[in-house]
Amino acid sequence: VVDDSESIRTILAESLTYQGFRVSTAADGKSAWEMVQHMPFFYDLVLTDMQMPAMNGIELLSKIMIESPWIKVIVMTGAQDPDLKTKAELLGAFTVLSKPFGVDQIAHTLRRALAK
């Protein structure tokens, strides 16, 4: 879970752990990218916010798709910009989720992504 909001990271991490997922967190794309580079085969999926300091979700998605394309990426955004959604999907995002969303919706989307 990659989000610059500590409260969102915490809620998602706790909720997804309760749903049976093993969860790591990062406060921005740069930190998440360093984690992926350090252990690229450890991660199956990255759930990332779009707007973050240091490295945004699109930049993180691009790097993952080039260096570790087996990792599924789901992008979360509060922006209602259809061009961002299209760009993320063209870059290889599994899907783009609009905030707000429910934990059950996230868990279902993660399971679908991991099943592919």
HUURRA-V28790 format. One record per backbone hydrogen bond with DSSP energy under -1.0 kcal/mol. NH is the residue of the N-H (numbers start at 1). CO is the residue of the C=O. E is the energy in kcal/mol with one decimal. If there is no record, write none. Layout:
# HUURRA-V28790
nh:NH co:CO e:E
nh:NH co:CO e:E
This chain:
# HUURRA-V28790
nh:2 co:47 e:-3.0
nh:3 co:26 e:-1.9
nh:9 co:5 e:-2.5
nh:10 co:6 e:-2.6
nh:11 co:7 e:-2.5
nh:12 co:8 e:-2.7
nh:13 co:9 e:-2.8
nh:14 co:10 e:-2.7
nh:15 co:11 e:-2.6
nh:16 co:12 e:-2.9
nh:17 co:13 e:-2.2
nh:18 co:14 e:-2.2
nh:19 co:15 e:-1.4
nh:20 co:17 e:-1.6
nh:21 co:16 e:-2.6
nh:26 co:1 e:-2.2
nh:29 co:55 e:-1.5
nh:32 co:28 e:-2.1
nh:33 co:29 e:-2.9
nh:34 co:30 e:-2.1
nh:35 co:31 e:-1.9
nh:36 co:32 e:-2.4
nh:37 co:33 e:-2.8
nh:38 co:34 e:-2.1
nh:39 co:35 e:-1.8
nh:42 co:39 e:-1.7
nh:46 co:72 e:-2.7
nh:48 co:74 e:-2.8
nh:49 co:2 e:-2.5
nh:50 co:76 e:-1.4
nh:55 co:53 e:-2.6
nh:57 co:50 e:-2.8
nh:60 co:56 e:-2.3
nh:61 co:57 e:-2.7
nh:62 co:58 e:-2.5
nh:63 co:59 e:-2.2
nh:64 co:60 e:-2.6
nh:65 co:61 e:-2.6
nh:66 co:62 e:-1.6
nh:67 co:63 e:-2.8
nh:68 co:64 e:-2.8
nh:71 co:68 e:-2.2
nh:72 co:44 e:-2.5
nh:74 co:46 e:-2.9
nh:75 co:95 e:-2.2
nh:76 co:48 e:-3.4
nh:77 co:97 e:-2.3
nh:85 co:81 e:-1.4
nh:86 co:82 e:-2.4
nh:87 co:83 e:-2.7
nh:88 co:84 e:-2.6
nh:89 co:85 e:-2.4
nh:90 co:86 e:-2.6
nh:91 co:87 e:-1.9
nh:93 co:88 e:-2.6
nh:94 co:73 e:-3.1
nh:97 co:75 e:-3.3
nh:99 co:77 e:-3.2
nh:106 co:102 e:-2.0
nh:107 co:103 e:-2.8
nh:108 co:104 e:-2.5
nh:109 co:105 e:-2.3
nh:110 co:106 e:-2.8
nh:111 co:107 e:-2.3
nh:112 co:108 e:-2.2
nh:113 co:109 e:-2.4
nh:114 co:110 e:-2.6
nh:115 co:111 e:-1.6
